[in-house]
Amino acid sequence: MQRPQEVAVMCGRFVPLTLRQVMAVLQSLARGRATGDYSDVPLGGLWNVAEKDAFPGAQAQLILPYALAERASLVDPALQVSADPLTPGAMDPEARPAAPPGGPAPDAMGPDELTAAPMSWGFSVPWKARGTVFNTRIETALGDLQQGYGFWKDPIEHGRCVVPCRRFFEASDIETVTSKRSGKQIKRIYSFSSPDAQVTLLGAVSDGQVFSIVTTEPNATMAPIHRRMPLVLEPEEVAIWLGPHFASLANRSATPLSSEPEDPGQATLF
């Protein structure tokens, strides 16, 4: 069975964070400093590490609700966070809005309820005989959720998580350059990141110990290059993505992105 909505090549490469870097992001969020700048977190020179790109099939450290990590058997007992702001009750109570009397809980999932865990990038799907699906269209996932069945219903309903990365890459739909390695014409690769931020946050869905990056319609920065883009999140939107009103984030037209072309001598997407 083929599902054309999912087979288009989209985001197939990003620069992941180490576990210590992800923990720094969580600590910064716990302190209410959701600015994208995590250099003030006192963990030494953790940002000065060699970068290694992640491709489909690779394992990466993700941010996910603690309950989701438990269900997927991803909780690491050796990962002690009792001395830092991630412990329950350590956040400023005023940073978490109270639910109105008789009303639903607000979109506020404190970082004390989150954890970091490794997951593998890519779903095995019934409509693809070889390889995996590593991107999920938000429109398809929400459609499955609305109709109450479909491959992406459970991942979008119960498996939402966040991929923290330094940047991600997309191949131009129309622009080509000469490869410094082969001399052949190849698609130009662009790197993207959140402006003036050390970390770019991408919405994702998961099932068990695998994840897929969620994609949506491109914004003004992405549109000239590619017809889709990952669901890029602002730091303050992490709680919304992991909360009940995640569908409100489907439109990323106002989300800022920085882009720059990659040297043709660097690695390609695949």
C-alpha positions as CSV (number, residue, x, y, z in Angstrom):
1,M,0.0,0.0,0.0
2,Q,1.3,3.5,-0.9
3,R,0.4,6.7,0.9
4,P,1.6,9.5,-1.4
5,Q,1.1,12.2,1.2
6,E,4.0,10.8,3.3
7,V,6.6,9.8,0.6
8,A,7.9,13.1,-0.5
9,V,11.5,13.8,0.6
10,M,11.5,16.5,3.3
11,C,13.7,17.1,6.3
12,G,16.2,14.3,6.2
13,R,19.1,15.6,8.2
14,F,19.7,17.7,11.3
15,V,22.4,18.4,13.8
16,P,21.3,16.7,17.1
17,L,22.2,17.8,20.6
18,T,24.1,15.7,23.2
19,L,22.3,14.6,26.3
20,R,24.0,17.3,28.4
21,Q,23.0,19.9,25.9
22,V,19.4,18.7,26.0
23,M,19.5,18.8,29.8
24,A,20.7,22.4,29.6
25,V,17.7,23.3,27.4
26,L,15.4,21.7,30.0
27,Q,17.1,23.6,32.8
28,S,16.8,26.9,31.0
29,L,13.1,26.2,30.4
30,A,12.6,25.3,34.0
31,R,14.1,28.7,35.0
32,G,11.6,30.5,32.8
33,R,14.3,31.6,30.4
34,A,12.7,30.4,27.2
35,T,14.8,32.7,25.0
36,G,16.7,30.2,22.9
37,D,20.0,31.2,24.5
38,Y,21.3,28.5,26.8
39,S,24.9,29.7,27.2
40,D,24.2,30.8,30.8
41,V,23.6,27.2,32.0
42,P,26.6,26.3,34.1
43,L,27.7,23.1,32.4
44,G,31.1,24.2,31.2
45,G,31.9,24.2,27.5
46,L,29.2,21.8,26.5
47,W,28.4,23.8,23.4
48,N,31.9,23.5,22.1
49,V,31.6,19.9,21.0
50,A,32.1,18.3,17.6
51,E,28.9,18.3,15.6
52,K,27.7,15.1,13.9
53,D,24.7,15.1,11.6
54,A,21.8,12.8,12.2
55,F,20.1,11.0,9.3
56,P,17.1,8.7,9.2
57,G,17.8,5.6,11.2
58,A,20.0,7.5,13.6
59,Q,19.4,7.9,17.3
60,A,18.9,11.3,18.9
61,Q,18.1,12.8,22.3
62,L,14.6,14.1,22.4
63,I,12.5,16.1,24.9
64,L,9.4,14.3,25.9
65,P,6.9,14.1,28.8
66,Y,8.1,11.8,31.6
67,A,5.0,9.7,31.3
68,L,5.7,9.1,27.6
69,A,9.2,8.0,28.4
70,E,7.9,5.6,31.0
71,R,5.5,4.0,28.6
72,A,8.2,3.6,26.0
73,S,10.6,2.1,28.6
74,L,13.0,5.0,28.0
75,V,13.4,6.3,31.5
76,D,17.1,6.1,32.6
77,P,17.3,5.4,36.4
78,A,20.9,6.6,36.3
79,L,19.8,10.1,35.1
80,Q,19.6,11.9,38.4
81,V,18.1,15.4,38.2
82,S,17.3,16.0,41.9
83,A,19.9,18.7,42.3
84,D,18.7,20.9,39.5
85,P,15.5,22.9,38.6
86,L,13.9,19.9,36.9
87,T,12.7,18.4,40.2
88,P,9.0,18.5,40.9
89,G,8.0,21.7,42.8
90,A,11.2,23.5,41.9
91,M,9.6,25.8,39.4
92,D,8.1,29.1,40.4
93,P,4.4,28.4,41.0
94,E,3.6,31.7,39.3
95,A,5.1,30.4,36.1
96,R,2.4,27.8,35.8
97,P,-1.1,29.4,35.3
98,A,-3.8,27.9,37.3
99,A,-6.8,26.3,35.7
100,P,-10.0,28.4,35.8
101,P,-12.7,27.1,38.2
102,G,-14.5,24.3,36.4
103,G,-12.5,24.9,33.3
104,P,-9.9,22.8,31.4
105,A,-6.3,22.6,32.4
106,P,-4.2,25.3,30.7
107,D,-1.5,24.7,28.1
108,A,1.2,24.5,30.8
109,M,3.4,21.4,31.0
110,G,6.3,22.4,33.3
111,P,9.8,21.2,32.5
112,D,9.7,19.3,35.8
113,E,7.4,16.9,34.0
114,L,9.7,16.5,31.0
115,T,12.8,14.4,30.5
116,A,15.4,13.6,27.8
117,A,15.5,10.2,26.2
118,P,17.1,8.7,23.0
119,M,14.8,7.6,20.2
120,S,15.5,6.3,16.7
121,W,14.5,8.4,13.7
122,G,12.0,6.8,11.4
123,F,8.8,4.7,11.4
124,S,8.3,1.4,9.6
125,V,5.0,1.8,7.8
126,P,2.8,-0.6,5.9
127,W,2.7,1.4,2.7
128,K,6.6,1.5,2.2
129,A,8.3,-1.8,1.5
130,R,11.8,-0.5,2.1
131,G,13.2,2.1,4.4
132,T,11.3,4.2,6.9
133,V,9.1,7.3,7.0
134,F,10.9,10.0,8.9
135,N,8.5,13.0,8.3
136,T,4.8,13.3,9.2
137,R,2.5,15.8,7.6
138,I,0.6,17.6,10.3
139,E,-2.5,17.7,8.0
140,T,-2.5,13.9,7.6
141,A,-1.9,13.3,11.3
142,L,-4.7,15.7,12.4
143,G,-7.0,14.1,9.8
144,D,-6.3,10.7,11.3
145,L,-7.0,12.1,14.8
146,Q,-10.3,13.7,13.7
147,Q,-11.6,10.6,12.0
148,G,-10.6,8.5,15.0
149,Y,-8.4,6.0,13.0
150,G,-5.3,5.9,10.8
151,F,-1.6,5.3,11.1
152,W,-0.8,8.6,12.7
153,K,-3.7,8.8,15.1
154,D,-2.0,7.4,18.2
155,P,1.4,9.1,17.6
156,I,-0.1,12.6,17.2
157,E,-2.5,12.0,20.1
158,H,-0.2,10.3,22.6
159,G,3.3,10.5,21.3
160,R,4.1,14.2,20.8
161,C,7.7,15.1,21.6
162,V,10.4,17.7,20.6
163,V,13.6,17.3,18.6
164,P,16.2,19.8,19.9
165,C,18.8,20.5,17.3
166,R,21.4,23.0,16.3
167,R,20.0,23.3,12.7
168,F,18.3,21.2,10.1
169,F,18.7,20.9,6.3
170,E,16.5,21.0,3.2
171,A,17.3,20.4,-0.5
172,S,16.1,23.1,-2.9
173,D,13.3,22.0,-5.2
174,I,14.7,23.9,-8.1
175,E,18.2,25.1,-7.5
176,T,21.3,23.0,-8.4
177,V,25.0,23.5,-7.9
178,T,28.2,21.6,-9.0
179,S,29.4,19.1,-6.5
180,K,33.0,19.6,-5.4
181,R,33.3,15.9,-5.0
182,S,31.8,14.4,-8.2
183,G,31.6,17.4,-10.5
184,K,28.0,16.6,-11.1
185,Q,25.0,18.8,-10.7
186,I,23.2,18.3,-7.3
187,K,20.4,20.0,-5.5
188,R,21.6,22.9,-3.4
189,I,21.3,22.2,0.3
190,Y,20.3,24.9,2.7
191,S,20.7,24.9,6.5
192,F,18.0,26.4,8.7
193,S,17.9,27.5,12.3
194,S,16.0,29.7,14.7
195,P,17.5,33.2,14.5
196,D,19.8,34.3,17.3
197,A,19.4,31.0,19.1
198,Q,21.7,28.1,19.9
199,V,19.0,25.6,19.6
200,T,16.2,25.0,17.1
201,L,13.2,23.0,18.4
202,L,11.2,20.8,16.1
203,G,7.8,19.2,16.8
204,A,7.8,15.4,16.4
205,V,5.6,12.4,17.0
206,S,6.6,9.0,18.4
207,D,5.5,5.5,18.9
208,G,7.5,3.3,21.3
209,Q,11.1,4.2,20.7
210,V,10.9,5.7,17.2
211,F,10.1,9.3,16.2
212,S,9.2,11.2,13.1
213,I,9.6,15.0,12.5
214,V,6.3,16.7,11.8
215,T,6.1,19.0,8.8
216,T,3.8,21.7,7.7
217,E,3.3,24.3,4.9
218,P,6.4,26.4,4.4
219,N,6.8,30.0,5.6
220,A,8.2,32.9,3.6
221,T,11.8,31.8,4.3
222,M,11.3,28.2,3.3
223,A,8.9,28.6,0.4
224,P,11.4,29.6,-2.3
225,I,13.5,26.5,-1.3
226,H,11.1,23.7,-0.4
227,R,7.4,23.0,-0.4
228,R,7.4,21.7,3.2
229,M,9.1,22.6,6.4
230,P,9.5,21.0,9.9
231,L,7.1,22.2,12.6
232,V,9.6,24.7,14.1
233,L,8.7,25.7,17.7
234,E,9.5,28.7,19.7
235,P,10.8,27.8,23.2
236,E,7.6,29.1,24.8
237,E,5.5,26.9,22.5
238,V,6.9,23.6,23.8
239,A,4.2,23.5,26.4
240,I,1.5,24.1,23.8
241,W,2.8,21.3,21.5
242,L,2.8,18.9,24.4
243,G,-0.5,20.1,25.7
244,P,-4.1,19.6,24.5
245,H,-4.1,22.5,22.0
246,F,-1.2,21.4,19.9
247,A,-3.2,21.7,16.6
248,S,-3.1,25.5,17.0
249,L,0.6,25.4,16.0
250,A,0.1,23.9,12.6
251,N,0.5,27.3,10.9
252,R,4.1,28.3,11.0
253,S,3.9,31.3,8.7
254,A,4.9,33.7,11.4
255,T,7.8,31.6,12.8
256,P,11.1,33.2,12.1
257,L,13.9,31.2,10.4
258,S,17.5,31.9,9.3
259,S,18.8,30.1,6.3
260,E,22.1,29.9,4.4
261,P,23.3,27.7,1.5
262,E,25.7,24.9,2.4
263,D,29.1,24.4,0.8
264,P,28.6,21.9,-2.1
265,G,31.6,20.0,-0.7
266,Q,29.7,19.2,2.5
267,A,27.5,16.1,3.1
268,T,24.3,15.8,1.1
269,L,21.0,14.9,2.6
270,F,21.4,11.2,1.8
